[in-house]
Amino acid sequence: MRIKHKLLFLFMFLLFSEIPVIIAADHEVSNGFCLRCHGMKTLSYRDSTTNAIVSLFVDSTKFNHSNHADLNCTDCHTEEGFLQYPHSPSVKEENLYCTQCHEASEFKKFNFRQREKEFKKSVHHLKFGDKFSCFSCHDPHEFKTTFSEAIPKKMVAEDNIICLSCHDAPLQLSKLTNEPYHDLITAHQWLPKAQLHWKSVRCIECHTPATGDVYSHEILPAEKALKNCETCHTKNSILFSKLYRFRSKESRQKTGFFKTIVYNSPYVVGMTRDPFIDRLSILIFLLMLAGILAHGIGRWLATRRKLR
């Protein structure tokens, strides 16, 4: 009985004391083990500097459907402090960078080093510095790229929600700046049918340089945003090389080139016109007029014969 009492006392001491317990001797800590705590919605702490409540909750459902679902938590969170419970205070100083992992050959097309350079020139980084990072927009526990979906409507909705999570949320925006909040309708008074635009195109179509780079992370300040309608509403629109190139590629694979031209659904005035269809339409129209004219002349001649 004495041995049992001693073991029980030792267990209770370790449980309620602040002495860190080593939970693993290596980095093979399962995600399920981490989510036993981080899967609780109430798990959070108060930042001693900003006095803000910082959530430590990770939604396991969203994580399991994210691009990082195949990773272990400790693949990214490599600090030794994460292998102790309670975690060492040093883990709060952890610095994670996307480029540490995303330089692998499978991510070559995204050119993350170039994205990093663009981000350094963006209005967000220039204004807020290290206070604004990749994780300010992309939650690594939930992020799922939409580029492979090739569905513009879905891509627009999911990309714009990233911007709107701050720019249409005064409380969230106030965490970054003390400047007065301006609602989006007021800020976009110059733009005809603003809400229709937001449903049809991504914010970054106008708020990144008009280079046709679909992945650009150089967010421009408001005064440098594109305001020339012809940039999008022309045959050689930048949207052809940005937003709609995925849909066109997928449509050609599924339905063939000709049907893609005929049934091209991503419509922007002047952008989706095809010269062949234009000429064919004009020819059909002219033939129809010729038919009507010939029919009219025939009726007129027949009437004259009857009158004689």
Secondary structure, 3 states (H helix, E strand, C coil): CHHHHHHHHHHHHHHHCCCCEECCCCCCCCHHHHHHHHCCCCCEEECCCCCCEEECCCCHHHHHCCCCCCCCHHHHCCCHHHHEECCCHHHHHCCCCHHHCCCCHHHHHHCHHHHHHHHHHCHHHHHHHHHCCHHHHCCCCCCCCCHHHCCHHHHHHHHHHHHHHHHCCHHHHCCCCCCCCCCHHHHCCCCCCHHHHHHHCCHHHHHCCCCCCCCCCCCCCHHHCCCCHHHCCCCCCHHHCCCCHHHHHHHHHHHCHHHHHHCCCCCCCCCCCCHHHHHHHHHHHHHHHHHHHHHHHHHHHHHHHHHC
